[in-house]
């Protein structure tokens, strides 16, 4: 996984479509879903680590953008 879009496409495979309207909330919910899929052993460790890293970076980016 290299982008947030890749994570969204991965989640779609499990029937998960996330859109709340608040970008940060969307990203946080995606992180929770990725964690649950990983705990269910339906995702390998490398993909999990990359997905969490990407989501956390994007959350920070969005928070900084909102505060500016």
Kinemage of the C-alpha trace (Angstrom):
@kinemage 1
@onewidth
@group {chain A} dominant
@subgroup {mainchain}
@vectorlist {calphas} color= white
{ca unk a 1} P 0.000 0.000 0.000
{ca unk a 2} L 1.356 3.338 -1.042
{ca unk a 3} L -1.558 5.763 -0.815
{ca unk a 4} L -4.758 6.452 1.081
{ca unk a 5} L -6.583 5.432 -2.090
{ca unk a 6} L -4.925 1.996 -1.879
{ca unk a 7} L -6.211 1.648 1.672
{ca unk a 8} L -9.721 2.618 0.562
{ca unk a 9} L -9.616 0.007 -2.201
{ca unk a 10} L -8.396 -2.613 0.282
{ca unk a 11} L -11.257 -1.811 2.657
{ca unk a 12} L -13.766 -2.080 -0.209
{ca unk a 13} L -12.767 -5.739 -0.590
{ca unk a 14} L -14.310 -6.246 2.846
{ca unk a 15} L -17.433 -4.212 2.036
{ca unk a 16} L -16.253 -1.183 3.992
{ca unk a 17} L -17.024 2.221 2.482
{ca unk a 18} L -16.158 5.152 4.735
{ca unk a 19} L -17.436 8.672 4.230
{ca unk a 20} L -18.543 10.768 7.175
{ca unk a 21} L -17.791 14.138 5.642
{ca unk a 22} L -14.991 15.052 8.038
{ca unk a 23} L -11.645 14.001 6.540
{ca unk a 24} L -9.934 13.428 9.901
{ca unk a 25} L -12.845 11.344 11.193
{ca unk a 26} L -12.832 9.338 7.951
{ca unk a 27} L -9.123 8.607 8.349
{ca unk a 28} L -9.508 7.641 12.010
{ca unk a 29} L -12.342 5.263 11.157
{ca unk a 30} L -10.254 3.759 8.361
{ca unk a 31} L -7.451 3.210 10.893
{ca unk a 32} L -9.845 1.407 13.234
{ca unk a 33} L -11.083 -0.803 10.383
{ca unk a 34} L -7.538 -1.669 9.287
{ca unk a 35} L -6.679 -2.602 12.885
{ca unk a 36} L -9.722 -4.885 13.080
{ca unk a 37} L -8.878 -6.595 9.789
{ca unk a 38} L -5.307 -7.117 10.995
{ca unk a 39} L -6.499 -8.543 14.324
{ca unk a 40} L -8.676 -10.954 12.340
{ca unk a 41} L -5.479 -12.102 10.568
{ca unk a 42} L -6.804 -11.110 7.139
{ca unk a 43} L -3.922 -8.724 6.419
{ca unk a 44} L -0.193 -9.246 6.476
{ca unk a 45} L 2.064 -7.357 8.867
{ca unk a 46} L 3.887 -5.320 6.231
{ca unk a 47} L 0.644 -4.002 4.689
{ca unk a 48} L -0.755 -3.273 8.143
{ca unk a 49} L 2.297 -1.265 9.185
{ca unk a 50} L 2.315 0.744 5.960
{ca unk a 51} L -1.422 1.437 6.152
{ca unk a 52} L -1.204 2.682 9.742
{ca unk a 53} L 1.816 4.848 8.901
{ca unk a 54} L 0.050 6.408 5.898
{ca unk a 55} L -3.145 7.040 7.845
{ca unk a 56} L -1.344 8.645 10.788
{ca unk a 57} L 0.690 10.885 8.476
{ca unk a 58} L -2.432 11.989 6.642
{ca unk a 59} L -4.282 12.648 9.913
{ca unk a 60} L -1.425 14.885 11.092
{ca unk a 61} L -1.320 16.661 7.723
{ca unk a 62} L -5.072 17.342 7.876
{ca unk a 63} L -4.917 18.580 11.474
{ca unk a 64} L -2.087 20.986 10.613
{ca unk a 65} L -3.980 22.206 7.549
{ca unk a 66} L -7.099 22.896 9.634
{ca unk a 67} L -5.107 24.801 12.255
{ca unk a 68} L -3.409 27.044 9.679
